[in-house]
Amino acid sequence: MRELVYETQGVCASRIYLTVEDGILLRLRFEDGCDGNTQGICRLVEGMAVDEIIRRLRGIKCEEKETSCPDQLARALEKLK
């Protein structure tokens, strides 16, 4: 089991806490950010394969920003791999 606290950049959420085991995202929590959106992301991706999450979320932008909370999650998972 691997755990990571990821310091985000360029988004409202300040940190992402995640736990991965055997290539599956078991637990996910965002600190700060848009509460409804981050809860929704967590419920949608917990139990999903890490590679699939990265494939689906990498590159999503938020408004004028070059990144987003989903993109930051993908980056965190890439770092964990």
C-alpha positions in Angstrom: 0.0 0.0 0.0 1.4 3.4 -1.0 0.2 6.7 0.4 1.0 10.2 -0.8 0.3 13.8 0.2 0.5 15.9 -2.9 1.0 19.7 -2.8 -1.1 21.0 -5.6 -0.1 24.0 -7.8 -2.4 26.5 -9.6 -5.7 25.3 -8.2 -8.0 26.0 -5.2 -7.3 22.7 -3.5 -4.1 22.9 -1.5 -3.3 19.2 -1.0 -4.4 15.8 -2.3 -4.2 12.8 0.1 -4.4 9.4 -1.6 -3.8 5.7 -1.0 -3.1 3.2 -3.8 -2.8 -0.5 -3.6 -2.1 -2.9 -6.5 -2.7 -0.2 -9.0 -6.1 0.8 -7.6 -6.9 4.1 -5.9 -8.4 3.1 -2.6 -8.8 6.4 -0.8 -8.8 10.0 -2.0 -9.3 13.4 -0.2 -8.8 16.9 -1.3 -7.9 19.7 1.1 -9.7 23.0 0.3 -11.1 23.6 -3.1 -14.7 23.4 -4.3 -16.2 21.0 -1.8 -18.9 19.5 -4.1 -16.6 19.1 -7.0 -13.8 17.5 -5.1 -16.3 15.1 -3.3 -17.7 14.2 -6.7 -14.2 13.4 -8.1 -13.5 11.2 -5.0 -16.6 9.2 -5.4 -16.2 8.7 -9.1 -12.6 7.5 -9.0 -12.1 5.6 -5.8 -11.8 1.9 -6.7 -10.6 2.7 -10.2 -7.3 1.7 -11.8 -4.7 4.4 -11.5 -3.8 4.2 -15.2 -7.4 4.8 -16.2 -7.7 7.8 -13.9 -4.6 9.3 -15.4 -5.8 8.7 -18.9 -9.2 10.3 -18.2 -8.1 13.3 -16.1 -4.7 14.4 -17.4 -4.8 17.7 -19.2 -8.2 19.0 -18.0 -8.1 22.7 -17.5 -10.1 25.0 -15.1 -11.2 28.2 -16.7 -8.1 30.2 -17.7 -5.8 28.0 -15.7 -3.4 25.5 -17.3 -4.5 22.9 -14.8 -7.4 21.8 -12.6 -8.1 19.6 -9.6 -8.6 16.5 -11.8 -5.4 17.3 -13.7 -3.6 17.7 -10.3 -4.9 14.3 -9.2 -3.6 12.7 -12.4 -0.2 14.4 -11.8 -0.1 13.1 -8.2 -0.9 9.6 -9.4 1.9 9.8 -12.0 4.3 10.8 -9.3 3.2 7.9 -7.1 3.8 5.4 -10.0 
